[in-house]
């Protein structure tokens, strides 16, 4: 299904029924553009493939947390996987039912735990014994019960980038299976705690179903033991991580392929199932439009310098990630070089030593598969304003996040404080 949202018509790139060039004229650049129809189609394809176990599909909010994206997925029937109090606030603003929200993350604060308990989320994914004790203490203080599922690392290598593997013993997430049994016994003795299930998440951008099968095979025995010991144990959350085709020679992990591999194990285990997809739902449904500012010839190198940089899309600099770059006006002419941004860092690039469309100053480029971990990881580094975001639905389009203003960059800061509160600094001795 990758690429259905963005196609060329008469040599112009379109987002569904709207010219990307027209969107850039209206909203400026850099600009994130999302396809509502693609997001919905991807959700429904996964739901159909996994229908035999009737999973609760909890969209991973960190992938793209714009309220319009969250609202679109809520309309499709999604629950939500959150990792902060801020994400809980976002999904509630988007109309989410808190009973369809699971809360992961290794560093939950008391404030965040209290907020989630008051809202009545489905359960906490618990990463450590100290966290379980903290959740218990807050539940006692608030006079409520907290449902928990420990995150268990099955020790599977998902064959992905080292920064996005999460299910091995050396990762900061979760507990190994041997330790998990003791942790569950400990938690079961804590006041106001209910053991709800087990959670695992082995990594991200995984292109084969094999690691999931290996993880489920290792989790099956543990789930059977826990189900016998804890009456309320009913959920198995298998995380997300299904990969997409960032590169032309990659084969995305299609829902039907994933389902064919994991459904036999899920049926055998017999628990209620939660999935936490993020990238696979929104990644191919978004692109980043940028405008070429300069084409610079240097020693043995050509630089295409655009108005989007690592502050807008940090994945290439952070993960050495590949994003295809398409011309908004189609051209067969190519050049070899680097697509870089305006940030004062040598690591500020979108594409290195690649074949790129032959462009000139003022031309538009589209960075593809940018709907996940794009804007949600953007920053104001170098005091750059973050991009605008637009949602396209057929021939309609609307601004879903306005471009920041210069004033937004200093909102909350106080230039006068250094004069009013300045301490007289004198040496203690001469």
N, C-alpha and C positions, 0 to 999 in steps of 0.2 A: 504493500500500500504506500510505500515511501514515494514521495514526489507527486502524489495526486493533487495536492493543494496548489502547487506552483508549476505552471506550464507556460511554454512560449506560444503566443498567437501572433502571426504576421511579424515575427521577429521581436516582439516585445514580451517581457516576462509579466505574467499575471499571477495574482493571488486570488484564487477562485475566479470571480467575475470582474475583478478590478485590476487595472494596470498598476504595477509596482511603481512605475515612473510617476503616475498621477498621485499616488499616495505620498511619494517623496516631495512632490510639488506642494501638496496641501499641508503636510505635517513636518516637513524638514527632515534632515538627517543629522546624526545616525538615528535609525528608526527600526524598532522591532515590529514585525508584522506577523500576526497569528491567524490561522484558519480555523474558524469555529467548526466547520463541517468535518475537517480532518480530525480534530480532537474527538468529536462525537463518534466518528466512524471507527477510530482506533479503540475507544472504550467499548463499543458494542461488539467489535470483533473478538476482543479478549473475553467479554462476558459470555458470548456464544460458545467459544471454544471450551470454557471452563464450566459451562452450565450443569454438567452432570453432578458436580459437588456444590453448586449454588453458593459460590464464594461471596464474601463481603470484600469488594474491591475498594481499598483505601488508597486513594491517590496520594503520592508522596509530594507534599506541599513544597518542599525545598527545591524541587525541580523548576517550578515556575509558580510564584505565589500571588500573581495578579488577581484581584478580586473577580474580574470578568472570566478568567480561566477557571477559577474555583467555582464560580457560579455555573459555568457551562457544564462542568463535570458533576456538580450536584444535581443539575437537571437531568443528566444521563443516569443518575442513580448511585453515584460514587459516595463512599465514605472518605475519610481523610486520615493519613498518617502524618503526624506532626512531630517536631523536634524542639519546640520552644513555646513559651507562653505567647509570644508574638504571633506565631503561626496559629495557635488556638484562637486568638483574637481575630485573625484574618478569616478563618473558616466560619466562625460564628457570624461575622459581618456578611459573609457570603450566604448565610442561611443554612449552614450545616446543622444536622442533628448531632448533638454531642455524644449520644449513645452509639454513633457510627464513627467515632474518632478514637484512634489509638495514639499514645504519646510515647515516643522513643527518645533516645539521646542520653549521653553519658553523664551530663552535668546538670540535672534538673535542680533548680533552686527551690527553697521553701515557698517563695512567692508563686512560682510556676505550679508547684504541686497543689497549693491551696486553690489556685484559680481553676485547675483541672478538676479537683474534687468538687468544688462548688458547682461547676458546670455539669458534672455527671458523665464524664467520658466513659467509654467502654472498658478500657484498661490501660495501665501503664506497662510499657516494656521496661523491665528492670535490668540494669546492667551490672549491678554489684550488690553484695550483702549490705554495705552501709546505706545504699540507696533504698533498699527495702525497709530498713529500720527507720529511715527518715520519713518515708511515705506512711508507715505505720503511725509514727508520732504525730504527723500532721492530720491523719484521719481521726486519731483519738482526740486531738485538740478541736477538730471541727465537728466531732460527733457523727461521723459517717463511716462507711466501709469503703475500702479501696481495693479494686480488682487489679491483680498483677500477673504478668507472664514474664518469666526470666528469659533473657536473650542467651541462647546457647550457641557456641561456636562449634560447628560439626567438624572442623579441621579439614575443609575441602579447599583446594586451590582452584579458583575459577578462571585462571589464565587470563587475567585482565591487568590493567596498569596497577603498579604496586601501591599507588595512592588511593585506589578505589576498591581494593580487596578488603573485606571486612570480616570474613568468617574463619580466620586462622588463629592459632593460639597466640601468635605474636602481635595481633591487632589489639587496640585498646577497647574494643567492643566485647561485651558479653562474657560468658564463662565457658570453660571447657566442660564436656559432658559429665566427667567424674565429679567435678566440683559442683555442678549444677544440682545433682541429687541432694547433696548436703544443704545447698542454699535453699532449695524448696522446703526441706524439712524444717530449717530454721525459720523461714518466712511463715510457715503454717502455724507456728507457735506465737507469732506476733499478734498483738491485739488489733482488731479492726482491719485485718487483711484477709482477702479471699483469693485463693489460687485459681486463676481463670484459664491458663493455658501456657503454651510455650511459643517462643518467637525465635526465628533465625533469619539472618540476612547475610548472604555469602559474598556479596560484592556488587559491582555495577558494570554496565556495558559488557554483559556476558552474551556470547553469540552461540553457545552450544547448550542444549538441555542437560548434557551429561553431569555437570557439577550439581545441578538441582537433584537429580536422581541419586547421586552419591550422598548428598546431604540428607535426603529423606530416608534413605536406607539406614543411615546412622541414627537419625532421630526417631525412627519407628520404635525401637526397643525402649528408649527413654520415655517416649509418650505413653507406651503401654504401662510402664511402671508407675508413672505419675498419675495416670487415669485411675489405677487401682487404689492409690493412696489418698487422692484428693477428690472429694465428691463433686466440687464445682469445676473441675478441670474439663474444659470443653472445646477450647480453641487451639488451632495450630496456625500460626502466622508464618508463612514461608517467605516473607519479604518481597523484594522486587528484583531489579537489576537486569531485566531483559534488554539486550542490546539492539541498536539500530545500525543502519548502514551509513556510517559517516564517510567511508571511502567507497569508490565505485566497485571494487572487487570484494567488498564485504557482503555477506548474506545475513540480513537481520534475523533475530530469533522470532519467527512468526508465532502468533498465538496458537495456531493449530499444531505446530511442531512442539511447542512447549507443553501444551495440554496432553498430547499423545504420550509424552514421556512421563509426566508427573501424575496424571489422573489415576493410573493403577495403584501407585503408592498412596495417594491421598484416600482413595476408597478403602484400601487395606487398613490404613491407620484409623479411619473412621471418625475423625474429629471434624468440627466445623472449621472452615478454611477462610483465612484472610490472605489476600494478595496486596502488595504495596508497590504497584508500578508508578513510575514517574516519567523518566526519559522516553520510554516506549510510547507513551500517550501523547506527549507534547513536543518532543524533540523535532520530528519531521514536520510538525504543524507550525513551525516558526522559522523566520529568516531575519537577518539583520541587514538593512540597507545602509550603505555608506557611499559617500561621494569622494571621488579622487580629488586631492588638493594639488599634488605635484607628481611628476614622474621624473625621478632623479637618476642620472647615470653616474655610477661611481666605478672605482677600480674593479673590473671583472664582475660587476654587479649592477643590476637595475632595481631600483626601489620604487614601488608604487605606494605613495603616501596618502592615506585616506583620513577622513575625519572620525573614524571609529578606531579605537585602540584597545589595549589590555584592560582599561577601566570599564569598557563596555562589554567585552567578551574575553574573559581571562583564561578560558579553557586551553587555548594553544600554549600560552606561557606557563600555565600551572601543570598541565598534564601532557604536554607535547601533542595535544589533540589535533586531529585533522578535520577541517571543514572544507567542503567543496566551495569554490567561488565562481559564481555565474555572473555574466554581464547582464545588466537589465535590458540593454539593447543587444540583441544577439550578434555575435561576430565569430567568424571562423579564424580570424587572425590571432596568433598567440605570441606571448613573450615569455622569457624565463626570468624570474626574479623573486623578490620578497614583497608581500603585501604587509605594510607596517602602518602604525598609527602615530598620533602626535605626542605620545607620552615620552618623557625624558628618561627612558630605560632601554638598554639594549635588548631586553626581553620583551619589548613591546612589538609583537607581531601577530598576524592572523595566519599567514602562510609563509613558509621559508623555502627558498630555492625550488619553486614550483613553476609549472606552466600555468600562466595566468592569461585572461583575456587581454588582448592588446587595447589599452585604454589611453585616454588623454585627460588632461585637467578638466574637471567638471563632469566626467562620466560617472555613472552609477554602477555599483557592484552589489551583488547579493551574496551574503555569507549564509550558506544553507545549513539545515538541521540545527538551528540556533534557538529552538523553542524551549530547550531544557538547559538549565545552568548557564543561562545567558544573562538576562536582566537580573535574575535573582542573586547573581554573584557580582553584579556591577558595583562600582565605587565612584567616589568623587576625587580619586587621586589626581594630583596636579590641578586640583580645583576645576576639574572638568564636570560639566553638567551631565547627569545621566540622561539616556535617550528617552524619547516618547515611545509609547506602545499603542498599537492599533489592532483591533479585531475586525476581521473581514468575514462576512457571512453572505455568500452568494455575491450579488452586486452591491450589497450594503457594506459600509465600513463606519467604524466609530472610534474615537479616541478613548482609550481605556486607562491611560496614564499620561498626563501632560508632561511635556519637557520641562525640566527644572529651569528656574530663572537664576540670574546672578544672585538675587536676594535669597533664594533657597539655600545657596551654598553657605551662607553665614547665619541662617536662622538658628536661634538659640545661643549664639555667641554674643559676648559683651565686650566690645572694643574699649569701653570706658573703665572696665574693672581694673585694668593694670594701673590706672592713674588713681582711682579712688581707694584701692586697697593695698597699694604698694607699700611694702615695708622699707623703712630706711635701712639700707644695708651699709654697715660700717664694719671695718675689721675689729676683732676683739682686742687686738694690740697693734701697736705700731712697730 
